[in-house]
Amino acid sequence: MRAGVFDSGVGGLTVLKSLKEHKLFSEIIYFGDTARVPYGVKDKNTIIRYSLEALEFFKNFDIDIMIAACNSVSAFAIGELRENAPFAVSGVIEPGVLALTNKANRKDTSILILGTRATISSGRYETLLRNEGFENITSISPSLFVPIVEEGLFEGEVLETTMHHYFKEITAPDFIILGCTHFPLIAQAINRYFPNATLIHSGEAIVEYLQNEYKLKQRFEETEIKLFASENPEHLKKTADLWLR
């Protein structure tokens, strides 16, 4: 069983980590479109076009499923990917909602969604959460987090100042959905800012979601990882060495 994981940059490594730890696949091909990161500031049609180009990359490999680890892609391009793919395609927004639903025991719990501009503007998280009965939802787009993560600044003054800029007027929530796969790489810093909040990201629920939706049960002794990037693959591999250890 082989999977492809696609992200606009290094953020999808947070999903790759969960897949690797649970050994659902014998091989995972990862492609980060680092030459054009971030996707979250681009319009819907551009995101769809970039996603379909990534799909062509994965068609060169014998994979069984492609996982769009980018939330912006999951918000806008999943339908087009499924229509054009010769294999199954999964996004990450539904797994993120699943993770929160499994942990929140009250429907009036306060939820803060952090996502790229594209993901937030799609309203996809809010729609799915309201369908589950949640109403106390705030959504913001801390767009500067993505280039900060791409630069490897997971701690320090730049990140702290940027968090204060975005969070200074936010009432401390009960749950925070990290609606961009870059954001779990700075989860510890976000949790220090909101120490009583429970952080949710799709990597936590992706395994359960895949097992439920695609009946993936088999466990492999090891998972071979192959990393590809549209630009600066050395940086991707360096981040992978840090995150996947």
N, C-alpha and C positions, 0 to 999 in steps of 0.2 A: 504494500500500500504506500503510494507516494503522494506528497502534497506539494503545491506551490503556494508560497506566501508572498503577497505583493503589498508594498507600501510606497508612499511618496519619498521616504528617506529611511532613517535608522529606526524610527518609532515602532515599526512592525516587529522588531526584535522582541518586544514585550509579549507579543502573541506567540512568536516562535519559541520563546523560553517555556511557556506552558505546554506547548505541543511536544517539545523535546523531553520535558520532565515526565510526561505521561506515556511516552513511547507508543503513540498511536500509529506512527508511520515509520517505515523502514528508511525513508529518505525524504528530506524537505529541501526544496529549491527556494531560495529567498532572492527576490529582486527588489532593490530599492531604487526608485527613480530620482536619485540624488542630484542629477543635473537640473531637475525642474521643481525640486522641493521649495516651498510648501505648496500643496494643492489647495489648501484651505482658503487662500485669497483669490483663487481663480473662479471663473464663472462655470456654470453647470455644463455647458457644451464642451468647454476645454477639458474639464475633469473627465467627461465621458470619452473624449477623443484620446486622452492620455491613457485611460484605463483599457481601451480597446487595443492600443498599441502594446501595452504590457501583456495583454492576452496573447498577442501574436508571439511575444517572447516565450511564453509558457507552452505554446503549441509545439515548440522544439523539443519538449521533454515528455516522457511517458508518465504523466501524472494522473491521479484519479480525482483530485479535487483541487481547486484554486481558492485560497482564502484571501479575500480583500481586507487586509489588516488596517487599511486607511479608512477612517470614519467618513471622510468626505466622499470617497469612492463608494462606500457602503450606503451613503445617503442618496447619491445621485445616479450611480452607474450600475448597480447590481442587476437591474432588469436587462440592460443592454449586454452585459457580460454573459448572463445566463442564455440569452438568445443566440449568442455567437460562439459559445464555448462548447467543445466536444466532450467536456467533463463537467462535473458538478462545481458550482460556485457558491461560496458562503461569504457573508459579510460579518461585521463585528458589532453592529448596533443592537441587534436582537440578543446576542449573548450578554451585552452589558446590561440591558433591561432585565434579562433573566437573573443575573447576579444580584441586582438590587431587590428584585421581587422576592428572591429567596432569603434575603437578610432583613428586609424591613417588615416589622410586625404590626405597623400602624399605617393606615392610608393617609393620615394627616401629617406624616413625617415630612420635614423640610428637606428639599433636594436641590442641590446646586449642580448644574451641568456646565462643565468646562469643555469647550470645543472650538474648532476653527470657525472662521466666519461662514464658510460654506456649510459646515455641519449644523451650526446653530440656525442659520437662515432656512435650512430645509425643514426644520421643525420635527424631524423624524423621531428624536428621542422623546420630545414632549408628547407627540401623538401616541406613541406606544405606551408611555407611562400613564397618560390619562385613560387609555383603554384598560389599564390595570387598576384604575381607581385612584391614582395619585393626582393631587391638584396643587399642592404647595411647592411649586417648581420655579426656580430662577435659572436663567440661562445667560452666560456671558461668553465672550470670545477673546481670551487672552492670547492674541495672535503672536506676540513676541516670544512666547514660550517655545514655539517650534524652532526658530533660528538659534535660540539659546541652547536647546538640547542638541541641535545639529553641531554646535560649536563645542559640545562636551562640557558645558558649564552646569553641572548637576548640583553644585553648591556655590556659595559665595555671594559677594556684594551685589553683583549684577542681577542675579536671580532674586535675591531678597528685595532689592529695590523695585524690581518689576512686579513681584507678587504684591507688594504694598500698593503699587499703582493700580492694580486691577482689583484688589480685595478690600481696600480701605473702607469702602462704603457697604460692604456685604455683611449682612447679619450671619453669624456663625450657623452653618447648616448641620443637620443630622447626618446627611449622606452627601458625598461629592462623587459625581460620575465623571471620570477622566475620559471625556469623549473625544480623545485624540490619542493614538497609540504612542505618541511622543511623551505624553504627560506622565505615565508611570515611571519614567526615568528620573523625574523630579518629585516623585510621590512623597519621599521622606520630608522634603522641604515644605511641600504643601501641607502635610500632616502636622508639622511643627506650627504652621501659621494657624491652622484650625485643629487643635489637638483633640477635640472631642468628636470630630467627624469621622465617619467610616468611609473610606475611599473604595470606589468601585471601578474596576476597569475590565474590558472585555476579555483580556487574557485569563482572568480568573474563571470565567464561565465558558470559554470557547470549547474546552474539552467536553464538558457536560452537554453543551449545545450540539456538538458534532455527534456525540454518542446518541443523543435523542433523535436528531434529524436524519442522520445518515447510518445509524446502527453500527458505528465503529466500535468494535469490542477487542480486536486482536491487539496483543502487546508484543512489541519487538524487543529483542535484547539490547539493541543500540539503534540510534537514529543518526544516519549520515546527513550532515548539513553542508549544503553548497551555497555560497554567497556570491551574488552578482549585484553590480551597481552600474547605473548609467554614467556615473562620474565619480572619480576618487574612490575606487573600491577599497583602497588601503584604509581609509577612514572608517568605512563600514566594518571592515574586519577588526579594526582596533576596538570599536564600540562593542562588537559582538564578543570579543575576548573578555571585555570588562563585564558585560551584562549576562552572558550565558555561563559564566564560570560556576 
